[in-house]
Amino acid sequence: MTIKLYCFGESGNSYKAALALELSGLDWEPVHVDFFGGATRSPQYRSDVNNMGEAPVLVDGDFRTSQSGAIQAYVTEKSGRFGGRDRDETYEILRWVLWDNHKLSSMAGMTRFLMNFLPEDKRPAEVIAFNQGRLKAAYATLNAHLEGRDWIVGDGVTNADLSCCGYLYYPEPFGFDRADWPHIDAWLTRLSEQPGWKNPYDLMPGKPSDRA
């Protein structure tokens, strides 16, 4: 049975789930969520897809879950890929996924939205500057950790990598320049060289030009 992923291309959190599915080799297909058209805020979406009113959502037969980290864990359970080889690695991967969700992706996603998807006169300059300060600290943490290593945990791609990269391939500006962070830059290049890798707008339906 084909796994369905409710997602949209502009969403870095959707990308984390879609990339895990694509690299895992599991049979899956994207179902476009018209986020900018208000789909996730509709009563029908909340009753039929996700009562939290968010994307991504994975549906595999009778099984359903949301939140990118939970979806990645399910992909690992089903495919045997991207998890830890032992308890120490498993918890280290989880530690980085939780760190990313709180420190990196949450700030990157919000900052990118404020800078690119709001009308120019509605963009809160002080909030953006504050967020970018927090993001700089997160980039520094990740860059330092990646010095001398190919992957965030262990010797291969794990959910830690698939989570932390979620917003870092997007072309829209939000205060991230790969050239400023050489170890992150090299890591993103290695990840993009993995068989099956695709950038967000090639992997999922939905991109800013659709609304131009």
DRENGUZA-988106 format. One record per residue: x, y negated, z of N, C-alpha, C, O in turn; residue in three letters. Coordinates in steps of 0.05 Angstrom, whole numbers, plus 5000, padded with zeros to 4 digits. Atoms other than C-alpha are relative to their C-alpha. Example, Ala and Ser with C-alpha at 12.3 -4.5 7.8 and 13.67 -1.06 7.14 Angstrom:
501850245000524650905156501849765000503949765013ala/498450244999527350215143498549785014499549565018ser/
***
This chain:
501750245000500050005000501849755000503749735015met/498550255003502649314981499549825024497249765031thr/500250194978504148855039499349734988500449654967ile/500750275008500948175032501249805020501049835044lys/498950224983504347545058498649744992499049644970leu/501350265004500046925064502249795006503349785028tyr/497650174998505146375052499749774980497849764964cys/499950215021506845745012502949914998504449915018phe/497250045006513345544980501449785016503849805021gly/498850234986514444895019500750085029502149935043glu/499849924971514445275086502550165005502850384995ser/497649854993521145475114499450245017500850445016gly/500849764984517745935164498950224982499450454987asn/500949805019514246285107502450124985502450364980ser/497749905014520946335072501550215016502550415005tyr/498649804983524046705131498750284997500050484994lys/501449755003518647235125500250124972500650354968ala/500049915028518547265049502850114993503050314979ala/497349915006526147325045500650275013501950445001leu/499649744987526247895095498650224984499750434980ala/501449815016520948255055501450064973501750294965leu/498849975026524448134989502750165002503250344986glu/497449874997531348355013499750295011501550455008leu/500449744988528448955050499450224979499950464984ser/500849815020525949284986497250105003496350274987gly/502849924996518949375013498249884978498949684966leu/501950095021513049294965498249785013496849845032asp/501550224988509948614979499249814978500349814956trp/500850215018506348044945499249755016498049785037glu/500950244987505247314964497149934994496249974972pro/502750115003498347024975500249705006500849635029val/499550284996498546274966498049885019495649925017his/501650154980496045855024500249714992502449594992val/500050285008494045155002500149825025498149705033asp/499750154975496744825065499449704996497949595012phe/500450295004496744125036497149934992496349704993phe/502850035005489544225014498350055025495850045023gly/501549964975487644375086499150285006497550335023gly/501049734997486845125080500350115028498550245038ala/499649884974489845305147498349875022498049985044thr/501850134981485244815182497150074997495449985012arg/502849935005478945115154499050225019500650395026ser/501149794984474345535197500250284988500650485002pro/499849745013474546085145502850125003503150365008gln/497349904997482146135148500450105028501650315033tyr/499749924972481946165223498550255008499450415024arg/501649764994476646695224500950254984500850474994ser/499349775018479147125166502950064998503750294993asp/497149965004486747035165501549985026502950165034val/498450054976489746735228498649805019498349575012asn/501450174981486246455289501749775010500749595023asn/498250214992492446035303500149784979501249564984met/500150215021491345655238502849954988503449724983gly/497350035010498445775213500750204978499250394974glu/498749815019502546105158502950015008504049815017ala/500849765016505946585146498350195017498350195042pro/501549774988501347175160500650244983500450234959val/499549745014503147895142497650185005496750215027leu/502249814998497648395127501050264986501750254962val/499249745011499549125117497950215008498150335030asp/502249824993493249555115498549885023497449665021gly/501550094977490049495183501749845019500749735039asp/498250154983496149155213500249714991500449664967phe/499750295007496548395216501649875022501249925046arg/498650164981501347925249500849744988501049714963thr/498950265009503647205244502549945016503350095033ser/497550094989509746815266502350154986502450394985gln/497949895017516046915224501750215015502550415004ser/498449814985519947255280498750275004500050485002gly/501549754998514547775291499850144974500050394973ala/500149875026513947895217502850124993502950354983ile/497349885005521547995211500450255017501550445007gln/499749764983521248485269498450244988499350474989ala/501649795013515748875232501550104975501550344971tyr/498549915024519848885168502350185009502950384995val/497949834990525649165208499050285009500250485002thr/501249754992521249695239499350184976499750424977glu/501049855023518449895171502350094981502250304969lys/497949955020524849855130502650115012504250224998ser/497549934988530249995180502349814995504649875002gly/498050195007533949375158499949755018497749685028arg/499750274987536348725192499850015030499749805043phe/500149984971536048985263502850065011504750084996gly/497549954987541549125313500750305000498950474999gly/499149734999545749755315499850125027499850375031arg/500249904973545149805390498549785016497749585005asp/501650194984541749445448501349735001499949534999arg/498650264999547048905452499549834975498849604977asp/500550155025546248715379497149934998496549714988glu/502950065002538648765383499349755016497849585006thr/500750244984538348255439501549754991500549534994tyr/498650235011543647815407498549894976498449644973glu/501650095022539447785344497549855010496949635000ile/502450134989533247615385500849735012499349545009leu/499150264988537147075422500349794978499549564983arg/499750205022538946735356497449934986497049704978trp/502650055011531946805328498549805017497349615007val/501450184981529046465390501449735000500049525001leu/498550255001534545935388499249844975498649614976trp/500750135026533045795315497249885002496749654994asp/502850104999525545735328499749755016498149585011asn/500250234981526645235384501749774992500949544993his/498050225003532844845365500549924971501049684966lys/499250065027533844885290497649984982497049764972leu/502250015019527745065248497849815008496649684991ser/502250174991522744695291500749704993499049564983ser/499150275005526744045284500349954970499449754959met/499650045028528644155211497349994985496949824968ala/502550005013521544315190498449755004497349634985gly/501550254994518443715225501449764986500049594975met/498650235012523843235201499750004970499249784958thr/500449995029523343475129497249924992496849784973arg/502750085005515843395132499749705002498549574984phe/500350284996516242695160501449834978500449624970leu/498450155019521442475109499150044971499649874954met/500649935028518542795047497050034993496249994970asn/502849945005511142955054498049815012495649855009phe/501750214991508442335087500449764981502549734970leu/499550255015507241675050502249845012502549845037pro/497650134990513341245056499449815023501049785042glu/500650194979509840725099499050135026498550005046asp/501049864976507541265148502350155014501950295034lys/497749844989514541555162501149865025502049645023arg/499150124975516441435235503150005003504250215010pro/497050015001523741205231501350085026503350225026ala/498849944975525141265305499850305007501750425017glu/500449714995522341975310501950154982503250354990val/498149875019526342175248502849995010504350195010ile/497350034990532741895277500550175025502650295027ala/499749834977531542255343500350294992502050445002phe/499849725009530242915308502650064987503750284991asn/497549965014536342835265502450035020504350175014gln/498049974980540542745327500050285013502150405017gly/500249734990537943405355500950204979502250404986arg/499149825021539043735288503050014998504250224993leu/497150005002546243515286501350175021503350315016lys/499049834979547443855353499650294993501350464999ala/500549725007544244495327501850094977502950314978ala/498249935022548344485263502850055012504250245003tyr/497349964988554644405306500250265014502350405013ala/500049744986552745005348500350234980501950414984thr/500049785019551445445288502750004984503850224980leu/497550025015557645195250502350125016504050265005asn/497949904983562145345309499850305003501950445003ala/500449714996559146035319501050154975502050374977his/499349865025560346215245502949984993503850124974leu/497250015006567646035246501350275004501150395026glu/498649744998571646665232498250244997499150475002gly/501849775004565447095219498349964975497849734967arg/501750015024561147265159497149965006495649834991asp/502850004994554547355194499649925029501549945045trp/500550104973551247095257500450225021501550175042ile/499749774982550947785290501050244984499950304963val/499149765012554948395272501349964973502449744967gly/498550015025557848555203498250014976499150094954asp/501950015023551648485159497749815005497449705027gly/502350184998545348085146498150125021497450355020val/502049934980540548105205497849795000497949594986thr/502150204997534247745225501049735011499749535008asn/498950264990538647225259500749834976500249594976ala/499450155024541247015190497549914985497349694977asp/502450065015534447055158498249795013496749665000leu/501550214985531446615212501449734998500249534991ser/498650254999536846095217500349864972500649624971cys/499750125027537245985141497449884990497449744970cys/502650055011529845845135499649734986498249724966gly/500450275012530145095120502549904986502449684974tyr/497550125008537345025098500550034970502549924960leu/499849985029536345205024498349794985498449774961tyr/501950185014531044675010501449754989503349655002tyr/498750235012532944104964499249735011500749535008pro/500950264990528943554999501949915023502750075039glu/498250104980533143105043498749995028496449915031pro/500950034972532443155119502349975019502150015043phe/497750054983539442995144501950245001503550255020gly/498249775001542943645126501650004974500450014952phe/498249985024548943645078501950235005503550225023asp/498449764996552244325071503049935001504550065016arg/497150075001558943985056501049915027503449925032ala/499250104973559043705127500550235019501750195040asp/499849774982558844405157501150244985499650414976trp/498749805018563844855121499350295007499150454988pro/500649724993562345495160497150074994496550304985his/502849965008554845415150499950024969498550194959ile/500050005030556145265076500950274990499650384972asp/499049755009560245895067498150235006497750414989ala/502049804992555046315104497649994982496650204973trp/502350025019549346045061500750114973499050234959leu/499249895026553346214999500150305001499150434982thr/500049714998554546925023497250125000496750324987arg/502749904999547247015039498649984972497250174964leu/501350045026545046744971501250194979500150224957ser/498849805018549647264938499050285005499850474991glu/501149734995545847844968498150094978496549924968gln/501849915021542148274917497149955007496250025029pro/502950064996534948034911499549735011497249655013gly/500550274989536047344942498749824980499449824956trp/501250215017531646794915499649755017499349775042lys/500550244985530846074935497049985005495450114993asn/502850014991524245874968498049964977495950094976pro/501950065020520845584907499850214978497950214962tyr/500249785019522446194864498750245013497750424999asp/501049774986520246684918497149995006495750195008leu/502850034992513546394937498649794983499949604973met/501550215015508045994902499749755017499549765041pro/500450254986507345264919502649845001504649945012gly/497750174999512244694909499149714997496949664986lys/500950285000512043924914499049914972497249754970pro/500750105027511643834838497150084992496049974974ser/502849925006504944204838498049785007495849774996asp/501850214991501943594873500849734988499549534995arg/499150265011505643064833497949884981498349674970ala/
***
